[in-house]
Amino acid sequence: MLKKFILMLLIISCLFTMSGCWDQIEIDERTYVASLGVDVAPAEIRNKSNRYEMSYAFPNHAGGVGVDTEITNMFISVVSNDMFNAERILATRTSKSIFLGHLKVLIIGEEAARDPILLRETLDSLERNPLISRRVSIGVAEGPAKAILETEPRMEGNVGVFLVDTFRRRDRTQRAPTIDLGEALISLHQNGTALLPKVVAGKDEVKLDGSAVFRNYQLVGWLNGIETSDVMMAKGDIQFLVIEIPHMDLMIPYNVTDGRSKFELVQDNNQLTIKINVELEGDIQHMYLDASEDIMDPEYLEQLQHHSNKLLEESMLKTLEKLQKEYQADVLQFGAFIERYHPKVWREIKGDWPEIYENLTFDIQVDSRIRRIGLAK
């Protein structure tokens, strides 16, 4: 009898575990936002209640008889006082529930990025949202973010999918930093600075080229693609980079396949110097047919490596001084480096770090090595 009672109890318990989720929303009743754009509201309607213009891009999953399936990208924008209210307003303009759990790309408009209050409110809202992943790719638009999401790329009908693939693709040249929302938040929490990808919209294309420089939680300027590559090399964050080495009348492409860097602090009386040692490895992509120089000659390769080292050292120094003198933005986190590895020094200088940073000197040493030269006769 006891066995029958236990068996019956187990069967009844299984019935409870097999019940459906009565309070959940069905998949086909949701709108899955792939890309989100944040802008300042248009000047003609901007007030205390309308500060933001939020733009949402999502794929059109509609299909079936009589449905136009050629429209692959849906776009809608709303004006509100904050991101939370924007979702509520958007819910009144669509029959489906808005879901940000699959958000892949965040684009911040230039004007919104230059407003530290709006920017910090936006990032705080995203950080507190449990549905939004820290792996969301983030970029800053040159102009309004809305223009980026409204673009219809030639190579991809869905701008959201196109942006996701563009940000995530690892085989592109590093003319824009690779950073996600989580990394951006860590950098901003640390000292209010960050280097984020710059997104540019064309007539029928979107591209990543250069970076946006942030100081004190606001956009203060831009770096072009070459300058961004300099910063990535100084950080040792190198994956695919092509450097044009000028030699005689040639521009020889040096494809960097691996790289690392190391910081050192040098003290000379009251002057602090950051020494940056960069090591690169790569290969030569081409020279020219029937060249008089033998690219297999060790002396010739030494000359190319010497030219590469000198070129990169000069370019990197110029970029770091631009960040230091023009933008006063410690995006390479030299302060955090000193705090971690030289705590005694940091305790003495942390109160005057902004002034000390502006007067740092840099000693950059690059060691580029050509490992491969391709096929040769």
Sequence and secondary structure as in RCSB ss.txt:
>XXXX:A:sequence
MLKKFILMLLIISCLFTMSGCWDQIEIDERTYVASLGVDVAPAEIRNKSNRYEMSYAFPNHAGGVGVDTEITNMF
ISVVSNDMFNAERILATRTSKSIFLGHLKVLIIGEEAARDPILLRETLDSLERNPLISRRVSIGVAEGPAKAILE
TEPRMEGNVGVFLVDTFRRRDRTQRAPTIDLGEALISLHQNGTALLPKVVAGKDEVKLDGSAVFRNYQLVGWLNG
IETSDVMMAKGDIQFLVIEIPHMDLMIPYNVTDGRSKFELVQDNNQLTIKINVELEGDIQHMYLDASEDIMDPEY
LEQLQHHSNKLLEESMLKTLEKLQKEYQADVLQFGAFIERYHPKVWREIKGDWPEIYENLTFDIQVDSRIRRIGL
AK
>XXXX:A:secstr
 HHHHHHHHHHHHHHHHT   TT   GGGEEE  EEEEEE  TTT SSS  EEEEEEEE    STT  TT  EEE
EEEEESSHHHHHHHHHTT SSEEE TT  EEEE HHHHT HHHHHHHHHHHHH TTS TT EEEEESS HHHHHH
   TT S HHHHHHHHHH SSS SSS   BHHHHHHHHHHHS EEEEEEEE SS EEEEEEEEEETTEEEEEE H
HHHHHHHHHHT  SSEEEEEEETTEEEEEEEEEEEEEEEEEEETTEEEEEEEEEEEEEE    TT SS TT HHH
HHHHHHHHHHHHHHHHHHHHHIIIIIS   TT HHHHHHHH HHHHHHHGGGHHHHHHT EEEEEEEEEEEE   
  
